[in-house]
Amino acid sequence: MRIGFLTLEYPPEQIGGLGNSLASTIAQFSFDEAVVLLNVTDRRQRGELKDASGRRVIKERLMRKFLWPTWMPTLKAVRRFVKKEKIDFLHVSHLLPLGYAALWAKWWRRTPFIISLHGLDVKSAAAHFWKRQMARMILRRAHLITVNSEATKKNLLSLFNARDRVKIGTRVIVVYPCAHLTPARFPVSESAMNDLRSRYAVERKWILLSIGRMIKRKGFDAVIAALPVILKKYHDLVYVLVGDGPEINALGRQVVELGLQNSVRFTGPLSDLETAEWLSVANVFIMPSRESKEDVEGFGIVFLEAAAFGKPAIGGAGGGVGEAIIEGETGIIVDPEKTEEIVRATSRLKDDATLALTLGERARLRNQKDFQPEIQVQKLKSRLTELPTRKA
């Protein structure tokens, strides 16, 4: 059995939650079983490398900005990839546009394919008529479909009529993503934590931490909006945001307008080790994400990363967050549009250190028990025997 993993994101070329999650999945397959075809933006980057686990990654320019459709080069690249590498199954990490290439490979070479869905891809397709039709066509012909949460599965099935839902539903597997940042992978010393506190002037501060791409959906602006009320009672609280993105300037302006410069720290993008240091020193993790017509938090790997470091989490109701956080057991779920709920949840954990520690420990144990790659990927591996053999 030889699986070709087709993706637009993969470390170390591109670093992000989706790429790290895929790398974690691939690590559960043998060197002979898995090979990656990765998109690069510049033809000078084409070639081959080894990932962190030593598996082969073939880099091709799959997308062309000034070509329509932009994904057309993917067809030729996938055809060459499937033939040269003797691929038995394709695993596609992006419904659109890479699903087109998987469909082409099935028609051309009878290569069965697996589609992996993450939440945003389903929401985006559902919001546009043409994308919705294309997504349905690809998904109907997929042999297996993996989703990152029951919430994503529900959104996926909503694309189809009642008859198709039954048929498609039998091919859907919920494979939860697993934490990339863990104390075992990125151990943090006491001296490193002390140095971090000193550099950011947060000694003897109670740290509320957010990590992620600075976009509206993540709800970081809602946390900032709640801070004036929170800080009236808790003068030692500081809010730290790790990451970058299109909303970073707007968030900075919001902080200035509210006069919160002394209580908010923007770190910008950090290395995995530096991010692990923040997870080590933080008291509570918060990301009150929102759901919109075209976007949703499909699961929230970062909640598991907070859990791995024993931190309780405050998350936004909607999407798969209710599967990443168990309300009242490993964290607190709030309505991101209600400032008073964010204030109440933060105050509750600030006032009750025992509760915060208990939730964090439960989160850590749950992550350790249920969200390990060998456990989650086995769900996929156990179904691979159902796939038809590729015809030469």
C-alpha positions in Angstrom: 0.0 0.0 0.0 1.4 3.4 -1.0 -0.4 6.6 -0.1 0.3 9.9 -1.8 -0.4 12.9 0.4 -1.4 15.9 -1.7 -1.2 19.3 0.2 -0.7 23.0 0.0 0.8 23.2 3.5 3.5 21.0 5.1 6.4 21.7 7.4 9.1 23.0 7.3 8.2 24.8 4.0 4.9 26.1 5.5 4.3 26.1 9.2 0.7 26.0 10.5 -1.9 23.9 12.3 -3.0 22.0 9.1 0.5 21.2 8.0 1.6 20.1 11.5 -1.5 17.9 11.8 -0.8 16.3 8.5 2.8 15.6 9.4 1.5 14.0 12.6 -0.7 11.7 10.6 2.0 10.8 8.1 4.4 9.9 10.9 2.0 7.0 11.7 2.8 5.4 8.3 6.0 3.6 7.3 8.6 5.2 5.1 7.5 3.0 2.2 3.8 3.7 2.7 3.8 7.5 2.6 5.1 10.2 0.2 4.1 13.9 0.1 3.4 16.1 -2.9 3.6 19.7 -1.7 2.8 22.9 -3.5 5.5 25.6 -3.7 5.0 29.1 -5.0 8.3 29.5 -6.9 9.6 27.0 -9.5 13.1 27.5 -8.1 11.8 25.7 -4.9 10.9 22.6 -6.8 12.8 19.5 -5.8 12.8 17.0 -3.0 13.4 17.1 0.8 13.0 15.0 3.9 10.6 16.0 6.6 11.4 15.9 10.3 10.6 12.2 10.4 12.7 11.5 7.3 9.9 10.9 4.9 10.1 12.1 1.3 8.5 15.4 0.3 8.3 16.2 -3.4 7.9 19.9 -4.1 6.1 21.0 -7.2 4.5 24.2 -8.4 0.8 23.1 -8.3 -0.8 26.6 -8.5 -0.2 29.4 -11.0 -1.4 32.9 -10.0 -1.8 34.2 -13.6 -3.3 31.1 -15.0 -7.0 30.2 -15.1 -8.0 28.1 -13.4 -5.0 28.5 -11.1 -5.0 24.8 -10.2 -4.5 23.6 -13.7 -0.8 22.6 -13.3 -1.9 20.3 -10.4 -3.4 17.9 -12.9 -0.1 17.3 -14.7 1.9 17.2 -11.5 -0.5 14.7 -9.9 -0.5 12.5 -13.0 3.3 12.4 -12.9 3.3 11.8 -9.2 0.9 8.9 -9.2 2.6 7.2 -12.1 6.2 7.6 -11.0 5.7 6.9 -7.3 3.2 4.0 -8.0 0.6 5.6 -5.7 -2.3 3.3 -4.7 -4.4 5.9 -2.8 -4.4 9.7 -2.8 -5.0 11.6 0.5 -6.1 15.2 -0.3 -5.8 17.8 2.4 -7.7 20.6 0.6 -11.2 20.0 -0.8 -10.9 22.9 -3.3 -8.8 23.1 -5.4 -6.8 19.9 -4.9 -9.9 17.8 -5.0 -10.1 18.4 -8.8 -6.8 16.7 -9.2 -7.9 13.7 -7.1 -11.0 13.4 -9.3 -8.8 13.6 -12.4 -6.5 10.8 -11.1 -9.6 8.6 -10.4 -10.9 9.1 -13.9 -7.5 8.7 -15.6 -5.9 6.0 -13.5 -8.6 4.6 -11.3 -6.8 5.9 -8.3 -9.1 6.0 -5.2 -8.8 9.0 -3.0 -9.5 10.2 0.5 -10.6 13.8 1.2 -9.6 15.4 4.6 -11.9 18.3 5.7 -11.2 20.9 8.4 -14.3 23.1 8.7 -13.4 26.2 6.8 -13.3 24.3 3.5 -16.9 23.0 4.0 -18.2 26.4 5.1 -16.5 28.2 2.2 -17.9 25.7 -0.4 -21.4 25.9 1.1 -21.5 29.7 0.8 -21.0 29.8 -3.0 -23.2 28.0 -5.6 -20.4 26.9 -8.0 -18.1 25.8 -5.2 -20.9 23.9 -3.6 -21.6 22.0 -6.8 -18.0 21.1 -7.3 -17.5 20.1 -3.7 -20.5 17.7 -4.0 -19.2 16.2 -7.1 -15.8 15.5 -5.6 -17.1 14.3 -2.2 -19.6 11.9 -3.9 -16.6 10.2 -5.6 -14.3 10.1 -2.6 -13.8 6.6 -1.2 -13.3 7.9 2.3 -13.8 11.3 4.0 -12.0 12.3 7.2 -13.3 15.2 9.2 -11.7 16.9 12.3 -14.9 17.0 14.4 -18.5 15.9 14.6 -19.4 19.5 13.9 -17.5 19.5 10.6 -19.3 16.2 9.8 -22.6 17.8 10.4 -21.7 20.8 8.1 -20.5 18.4 5.5 -23.7 16.3 5.4 -25.8 19.5 5.2 -24.4 19.9 1.6 -26.4 16.9 0.5 -30.0 15.8 0.2 -31.4 13.2 2.6 -30.6 10.2 0.4 -27.0 11.3 -0.2 -26.5 12.0 3.5 -27.0 8.4 4.3 -24.7 7.2 1.6 -22.0 9.8 2.3 -22.3 9.4 6.0 -21.1 5.8 5.9 -17.8 7.0 4.4 -17.1 9.7 6.9 -14.6 9.2 9.7 -14.0 11.6 12.6 -10.2 11.8 13.0 -9.4 14.4 15.6 -6.2 16.4 15.1 -3.5 16.2 17.8 -1.4 18.7 19.6 1.9 19.7 17.9 3.2 21.8 20.8 3.6 19.5 23.8 6.0 19.6 26.9 7.6 16.3 25.6 8.4 17.7 22.2 9.3 21.2 23.4 10.5 21.0 27.0 10.8 24.4 28.8 13.2 25.1 31.6 12.5 27.2 34.7 15.2 29.6 33.6 13.7 30.0 30.2 10.3 30.9 31.8 12.0 33.4 34.1 13.8 35.0 31.2 10.5 35.2 29.2 8.7 36.9 32.1 11.6 39.4 32.4 11.8 40.2 28.7 8.1 41.0 28.5 7.8 42.6 31.9 5.2 40.1 33.2 6.8 39.1 36.4 4.3 38.4 39.1 1.5 38.9 36.5 -1.5 36.6 36.0 -1.3 35.8 32.3 -4.3 35.4 29.9 -2.9 33.9 26.7 -4.1 33.7 23.1 -2.3 32.0 20.2 -3.3 32.1 16.6 -3.7 33.9 13.4 -4.9 37.4 14.0 -8.2 37.3 12.1 -11.7 38.4 13.1 -13.0 34.9 13.5 -10.7 34.1 16.4 -12.4 36.6 18.7 -9.3 38.3 20.1 -11.0 41.7 19.7 -13.8 40.4 22.0 -11.2 39.7 24.7 -9.7 43.1 24.3 -13.2 44.7 24.6 -13.7 42.8 27.9 -10.4 43.9 29.4 -11.5 47.4 30.7 -14.1 45.7 32.9 -11.8 42.8 34.0 -8.9 45.2 34.8 -11.0 47.2 37.2 -10.9 44.3 39.5 -7.6 42.5 38.6 -4.8 45.0 38.3 -2.2 42.2 38.0 -3.7 40.7 34.8 -1.9 40.9 31.5 -3.2 39.7 28.1 -0.6 38.2 25.7 -1.3 37.6 22.0 1.0 35.3 20.1 0.8 35.4 16.3 0.3 37.6 13.3 -2.3 38.2 10.7 -4.4 40.8 8.8 -6.2 42.0 12.0 -3.0 42.7 13.9 -3.1 46.5 13.3 -6.8 46.8 14.1 -6.2 45.0 17.3 -3.3 47.3 18.1 -5.5 50.4 17.5 -8.2 48.9 19.7 -5.7 48.5 22.6 -4.6 52.1 22.2 -8.2 53.4 22.0 -9.1 51.6 25.2 -5.9 52.7 26.9 -4.7 49.2 27.5 -1.1 49.5 26.4 0.3 48.5 29.8 -1.9 45.4 30.1 -1.6 43.9 26.6 1.5 42.3 24.9 1.7 41.5 21.2 4.6 39.1 20.6 4.2 38.7 16.8 5.0 35.3 15.3 7.2 33.1 17.4 9.1 29.8 17.0 7.5 26.6 18.4 9.8 26.7 21.4 9.0 30.3 22.2 5.3 29.6 21.9 5.8 26.6 24.3 7.4 28.9 26.8 4.3 31.1 26.8 2.1 28.1 27.2 4.3 27.1 30.2 4.0 30.5 32.0 0.3 31.3 31.2 -2.5 30.8 33.7 -5.4 30.5 31.3 -5.7 30.1 27.5 -8.5 32.0 25.7 -9.9 32.0 22.1 -13.6 33.0 21.9 -13.9 32.1 18.2 -16.9 33.1 16.2 -18.8 31.3 13.5 -19.7 33.1 10.3 -21.4 32.1 7.0 -18.1 31.3 5.4 -15.8 30.4 8.3 -15.8 28.3 11.5 -13.4 26.9 14.0 -13.6 23.3 12.8 -12.0 22.0 16.0 -9.2 24.1 17.5 -5.9 22.2 17.8 -4.6 25.1 20.0 -7.0 24.1 22.7 -5.3 20.7 22.9 -1.9 22.4 23.0 -3.0 24.4 25.9 -4.3 21.2 27.5 -1.0 19.5 26.9 0.6 22.1 29.1 -2.1 21.7 31.7 -3.9 25.0 31.1 -7.7 25.5 31.3 -9.2 27.1 28.2 -12.0 29.6 27.5 -13.4 29.0 24.0 -16.2 30.4 21.8 -19.4 28.5 21.3 -19.8 27.1 17.8 -18.0 24.8 15.4 -16.0 22.0 16.9 -14.9 23.9 20.0 -17.3 22.0 22.2 -15.4 18.8 21.3 -12.0 20.3 22.0 -13.2 21.7 25.4 -15.6 19.9 27.6 -17.7 22.7 29.3 -17.1 22.8 33.0 -14.7 19.8 32.9 -11.6 21.1 30.9 -12.6 24.7 30.4 -15.4 27.2 29.9 -17.3 27.9 26.7 -18.7 31.4 26.1 -20.8 33.4 23.6 -18.1 35.4 21.9 -20.5 38.2 21.2 -21.4 38.7 24.9 -18.7 40.6 26.7 -20.2 39.8 30.1 -19.6 36.0 29.5 -15.9 36.6 28.7 -15.6 38.7 31.8 -17.5 36.1 34.0 -15.4 33.2 32.7 -12.1 35.0 33.2 -13.1 36.2 36.6 -14.2 32.8 37.7 -10.8 31.2 36.8 -8.9 34.2 38.3 -10.8 34.0 41.6 -10.6 30.3 42.0 -7.1 29.0 41.5 -8.1 25.5 42.6 -10.8 25.4 39.9 -8.3 26.6 37.2 -5.7 24.0 38.2 -8.4 21.2 38.3 -9.7 22.1 34.8 -6.2 22.3 33.5 -5.2 18.9 34.9 -8.4 17.3 33.5 -7.6 18.8 30.1 -4.1 17.4 30.3 -5.2 13.9 31.2 -7.9 13.9 28.5 -5.4 15.1 25.9 -3.0 12.4 27.0 -5.7 9.7 26.8 -7.7 10.5 23.7 -5.8 12.8 21.4 -2.7 10.9 20.5 -1.7 10.4 16.8 -1.5 6.7 17.1 -5.1 6.5 18.5 -6.6 8.9 16.0 -4.8 7.8 12.8 -5.7 4.2 13.6 -9.3 5.1 12.8 -8.2 5.9 9.2 -5.8 3.0 8.9 -8.5 0.5 9.9 -10.7 1.7 7.0 -8.0 1.7 4.3 -8.6 -2.0 3.6 -12.0 -1.0 2.3 -10.5 1.0 -0.6 -10.4 -0.7 -4.0 -7.0 -1.7 -5.4 -5.8 0.8 -8.1 -5.9 -0.7 -11.5 -2.7 -0.4 -13.5 
